[in-house]
Amino acid sequence: MLMTDGRASERGTDDKEEKRWILRYGATIVVLAALWWTAYSCIQDAAAWVVYDALGLARESHIGAALEFFLYDTVKILLLLVALIYVISWLRAALNAERVRDFLAGKKRGIGYALGAMFGAITPFCSCSSVPLFLGFTTAGIPIGITMSFLITSPIINEIAVVLLWGLLGWKFTVVYVAAGLAAGMIGGLFMDSIRAGRWLQPFVLDAMKTPVIPLSGGRKRLTVRARHTFALGEMISIFRRVWKWVVVGVALGAALHGLVPANWFAENLGAGEWWTVPAAVIVGIPLYSNVTGIVPVMEGLLTKGMPIGTTMAFCMSAVAASIPEVVMLRQIMTTKLQAAFIGYLWVVFTLTGWLLNALF
């Protein structure tokens, strides 16, 4: 009886300590989230102040624009990397990942592609900012085709771009653009699954997918909040250490290209409407680095200068869907074979889209 009372008293003490820890943890998370949001909201103004006020560079200079771009995008992506990997890892520990994976990998695969593409469409990320979420989904065991649907669609579509497209180019063009972006993501997911692209992920990603959050013996135990935090923090630190330097290198390359190629060049050299201009526009667009909101005015300018609609669409979609910075970052997640399949698919699907639209319009 005394032993039973002792164990009960010990459990009661442990429960009280756990509750106190949860309260401290919750307060810490609230403070850190507020600081994170404040920092994230001030990045652009801070980058402009450093470049143009502190360093005194001219606002119209290419060097100033490139440096501002580098500072803004580097800090933004690193902040996203820390927050998203921690949150997704925490959820991975809290949820039954096996059940989610089985649902998405079973008969609902077609729905999974659509969900991945639609989730990508409502997330306001550029090609580089989508990488942390893609990494988190992949390590959580979500099938590669569904995560690829997200990765392809996310930079192509967002709600701000839809509003801008609607206002500048009309509802018909907007519907065509959104439909093409969603189709590219869904078909891309199907293609990646059909070639079993998951086998070409980097070894550390494959290991993370295979390793359970806790040893499974006699069923899955419910993890405490402290255990979930420990797991998520470890995952975040491990992944951050592995990829942060490549974020810096990738964004530096994107900054070097940013704003250096005038839009008139594309209209003058790719506006003839010949068949070869579409695949050429895609090849030229992929190394560039822009977000979809920034590419909409460029799209309008190219169309007003007489560039065919299909060529314009192919160029702009390729410029936002992939970039040299994204390729550099994805190199830490994907092997060369998977990267080649990814870039090759984008080139083919955007070329076919451009040819089709040129033929129709």
C-alpha positions in Angstrom: 0.0 0.0 0.0 2.8 2.4 0.9 4.6 1.6 -2.4 1.4 2.3 -4.3 0.9 5.6 -2.5 4.6 6.4 -3.2 4.2 5.8 -6.9 1.0 7.8 -7.1 2.7 10.7 -5.3 5.7 10.5 -7.7 3.4 10.6 -10.7 1.6 13.6 -9.2 4.9 15.4 -8.8 5.9 14.6 -12.4 2.5 15.8 -13.7 2.9 19.1 -11.8 6.4 19.6 -13.1 5.2 18.8 -16.7 2.4 21.3 -16.4 4.8 24.0 -15.1 7.2 23.2 -18.0 4.4 23.5 -20.5 3.4 26.9 -19.2 7.0 28.1 -19.5 7.3 26.6 -22.9 4.0 28.2 -24.1 5.1 31.6 -22.8 8.5 31.2 -24.5 6.9 30.2 -27.8 4.6 33.3 -27.7 7.5 35.6 -27.1 9.7 34.0 -29.8 6.8 34.0 -32.3 6.2 37.7 -31.7 9.9 38.4 -32.2 10.0 36.2 -35.3 7.1 38.0 -36.9 8.5 41.4 -36.0 11.8 40.5 -37.6 10.1 38.9 -40.7 7.9 42.0 -41.2 10.9 44.4 -41.0 13.3 42.6 -43.3 12.6 44.6 -46.4 12.8 48.0 -44.7 15.9 46.9 -42.8 17.7 45.7 -45.9 16.9 49.0 -47.7 18.2 51.0 -44.8 21.5 49.1 -44.6 22.1 49.4 -48.4 20.9 53.0 -49.1 21.2 54.8 -45.8 24.0 53.1 -43.9 26.2 52.2 -47.0 25.0 55.2 -49.0 24.5 53.3 -52.3 22.4 54.9 -55.0 18.8 53.5 -55.2 19.0 53.2 -59.0 22.3 51.4 -59.0 22.5 47.7 -60.0 24.9 47.0 -57.0 22.5 48.5 -54.6 19.5 46.6 -56.0 21.5 43.3 -55.9 22.7 43.8 -52.4 19.3 44.7 -51.1 17.9 41.6 -52.8 20.6 39.5 -51.2 20.1 40.7 -47.7 16.3 40.6 -47.9 16.0 37.1 -49.4 18.8 35.5 -47.3 17.3 36.6 -44.0 13.7 35.8 -45.1 14.6 32.3 -46.2 16.7 31.5 -43.1 13.8 32.7 -40.8 11.4 30.5 -42.8 13.7 27.6 -42.6 14.0 27.8 -38.8 10.3 28.3 -38.1 8.8 25.9 -40.7 11.2 23.0 -40.0 10.5 23.3 -36.3 6.7 23.4 -36.7 6.5 20.6 -39.2 8.8 18.4 -37.1 6.7 19.2 -34.0 3.6 18.2 -35.9 5.4 15.1 -37.2 6.0 14.0 -33.6 2.4 14.9 -32.6 0.5 13.3 -35.5 0.4 9.7 -36.6 2.6 10.2 -39.7 2.2 6.6 -40.7 -1.6 7.1 -41.0 -1.2 10.3 -43.0 1.3 8.8 -45.3 -0.9 5.7 -45.8 -3.9 7.9 -46.7 -1.9 10.0 -49.2 -0.1 7.0 -50.7 -3.2 4.8 -51.2 -6.2 5.2 -53.4 -6.4 8.9 -52.7 -3.2 9.6 -54.6 -4.9 11.7 -57.3 -6.6 13.8 -54.6 -3.2 14.1 -53.0 -1.7 15.7 -56.1 -4.6 18.1 -56.2 -4.2 18.9 -52.5 -0.5 19.4 -52.9 -1.0 21.7 -55.9 -3.8 23.7 -54.3 -1.8 24.1 -51.0 1.1 25.4 -53.1 -1.3 27.9 -54.8 -2.4 29.4 -51.5 1.1 29.7 -50.0 2.8 33.1 -50.8 6.3 31.6 -51.4 8.9 32.1 -54.1 10.8 29.1 -55.5 13.5 29.4 -52.7 11.0 30.0 -49.9 9.1 26.8 -50.8 12.2 24.7 -50.2 11.9 24.5 -46.4 8.3 23.3 -46.6 9.2 20.8 -49.2 12.0 19.5 -47.0 9.6 19.3 -44.0 6.9 17.5 -45.9 9.4 15.0 -47.4 11.1 14.1 -44.1 7.6 13.6 -42.6 7.1 10.8 -45.1 4.6 12.5 -47.5 4.9 10.8 -50.9 7.4 12.5 -53.3 4.8 13.1 -56.0 2.6 15.1 -53.6 5.4 17.2 -52.3 6.6 17.8 -55.9 3.1 19.0 -56.7 3.5 21.6 -54.0 7.0 22.5 -54.9 6.1 23.2 -58.6 2.8 25.1 -58.0 3.8 27.1 -54.9 6.0 29.7 -56.6 3.8 29.9 -59.7 0.5 30.9 -58.1 -0.5 33.0 -55.1 -3.6 35.1 -54.3 -1.8 38.5 -54.8 -0.6 37.5 -58.3 -4.2 36.4 -59.2 -5.5 39.8 -58.2 -2.7 41.6 -60.2 -3.2 39.4 -63.2 -7.0 40.0 -63.1 -6.6 43.7 -62.9 -3.8 44.0 -65.5 -4.6 41.3 -68.1 -8.3 40.3 -67.4 -10.0 37.3 -66.1 -9.5 35.0 -69.1 -5.7 35.3 -69.0 -5.9 34.8 -65.2 -7.9 31.6 -65.5 -5.6 30.2 -68.1 -2.5 31.1 -66.0 -3.9 29.5 -62.8 -5.2 26.4 -64.7 -1.8 26.0 -66.3 0.0 26.3 -63.0 -2.2 23.8 -61.2 -2.0 21.3 -64.1 1.8 21.6 -64.1 1.9 20.7 -60.4 -0.5 17.8 -60.6 1.0 16.3 -63.7 4.5 16.8 -62.2 3.5 14.9 -59.1 2.2 12.0 -61.2 5.4 12.0 -63.3 7.7 12.0 -60.2 5.8 9.1 -58.7 5.8 7.1 -62.0 9.6 7.3 -62.2 9.9 6.5 -58.4 11.8 9.8 -57.9 11.9 9.3 -54.1 14.8 7.0 -54.5 16.9 9.9 -55.7 16.6 12.0 -52.6 19.8 12.6 -50.6 20.6 9.9 -48.0 19.9 12.0 -44.9 16.4 12.7 -46.2 15.8 9.0 -46.8 17.0 8.2 -43.4 14.7 10.8 -41.8 11.8 9.4 -43.7 12.5 5.8 -42.5 13.3 6.7 -38.8 10.3 6.7 -36.5 10.0 9.6 -34.1 10.0 7.0 -31.2 10.6 3.3 -31.1 7.4 1.5 -31.9 6.9 -1.4 -29.5 3.4 -2.6 -28.9 1.8 0.4 -30.5 2.6 4.1 -30.8 2.8 6.0 -27.5 1.6 9.6 -27.1 4.6 11.9 -26.8 4.7 14.6 -24.2 5.0 18.2 -25.2 8.6 18.2 -23.9 9.4 15.2 -26.1 7.9 16.8 -29.2 9.9 20.0 -28.5 13.1 18.0 -28.1 12.6 16.1 -31.3 11.6 19.2 -33.3 14.5 21.3 -32.0 17.0 18.5 -32.8 15.5 18.2 -36.4 15.6 21.9 -36.9 19.2 22.4 -35.8 20.4 19.4 -37.8 18.8 20.5 -41.0 19.7 24.2 -40.6 23.3 23.3 -40.1 23.2 21.3 -43.3 21.6 23.8 -45.6 22.1 27.3 -44.4 25.4 27.9 -46.2 23.7 26.8 -49.5 20.9 29.3 -48.9 23.5 32.1 -48.7 25.3 30.9 -51.9 22.1 30.4 -53.8 20.6 33.8 -53.0 24.0 35.4 -53.8 23.8 33.9 -57.3 20.2 35.1 -57.7 21.1 38.6 -56.5 23.9 38.7 -59.1 21.3 38.1 -61.8 18.5 40.2 -60.3 17.7 43.2 -62.4 20.7 42.9 -64.7 18.8 41.6 -67.7 16.3 44.2 -69.1 12.8 43.1 -70.1 13.2 44.7 -73.6 15.9 42.1 -74.4 13.3 39.3 -74.2 10.7 41.0 -76.3 13.3 41.9 -79.0 15.0 38.5 -79.2 12.1 36.1 -78.4 9.1 37.9 -79.8 9.2 36.6 -83.4 6.7 33.8 -82.6 8.9 31.1 -84.2 8.6 27.6 -82.7 12.0 27.7 -81.2 11.4 30.9 -79.2 9.2 29.0 -76.7 11.8 26.4 -75.5 14.5 29.2 -75.7 12.4 31.4 -73.5 12.1 28.6 -70.9 15.8 28.0 -70.9 16.5 31.7 -70.4 13.8 32.0 -67.7 14.9 29.1 -65.5 18.2 30.6 -64.3 16.5 33.9 -63.4 15.1 34.5 -59.9 11.8 36.3 -59.4 8.6 35.8 -57.5 5.2 35.6 -59.2 4.1 39.0 -57.9 7.1 40.7 -59.4 6.8 38.9 -62.7 3.2 40.0 -63.4 4.2 43.6 -64.5 7.0 42.0 -66.6 4.4 39.8 -68.2 2.2 42.8 -69.0 5.2 44.7 -70.5 6.2 41.7 -72.7 2.7 41.3 -74.0 2.3 45.1 -74.8 5.6 44.9 -76.7 4.2 42.2 -79.0 5.6 39.1 -77.5 3.2 36.1 -78.1 1.1 35.0 -75.2 2.4 31.5 -75.1 6.1 32.6 -75.2 5.4 35.2 -72.5 3.6 32.6 -70.3 6.4 30.0 -70.8 9.1 32.5 -69.9 7.4 34.0 -66.8 6.3 30.6 -65.4 9.9 29.2 -65.8 11.3 32.4 -64.2 9.2 31.9 -61.0 9.0 28.1 -60.9 12.8 27.5 -60.8 16.0 29.4 -60.3 19.7 29.0 -59.8 19.3 29.8 -56.0 16.6 27.1 -55.7 18.7 24.5 -57.6 21.7 25.2 -55.3 19.5 24.7 -52.2 17.8 21.6 -53.6 21.2 20.1 -54.3 21.4 19.4 -50.6 18.1 17.5 -50.7 18.0 16.0 -54.2 20.6 14.0 -56.0 21.7 15.0 -59.5 19.3 12.6 -61.1 16.3 14.0 -59.3 17.3 17.6 -60.0 17.7 16.7 -63.7 14.3 15.1 -63.8 12.8 18.1 -62.0 14.3 20.8 -64.3 13.7 18.6 -67.4 10.1 18.2 -66.5 9.6 22.0 -66.0 11.3 22.7 -69.4 9.0 20.2 -71.2 5.8 21.2 -69.5 6.3 25.0 -69.9 7.4 24.5 -73.5 4.3 22.5 -74.3 2.1 25.1 -72.5 3.7 27.9 -74.5 3.2 26.1 -77.9 -0.4 25.3 -77.0 -1.2 28.9 -76.1 0.5 30.3 -79.1 -1.5 27.9 -81.3 -4.8 28.8 -79.6 -4.3 32.6 -79.4 
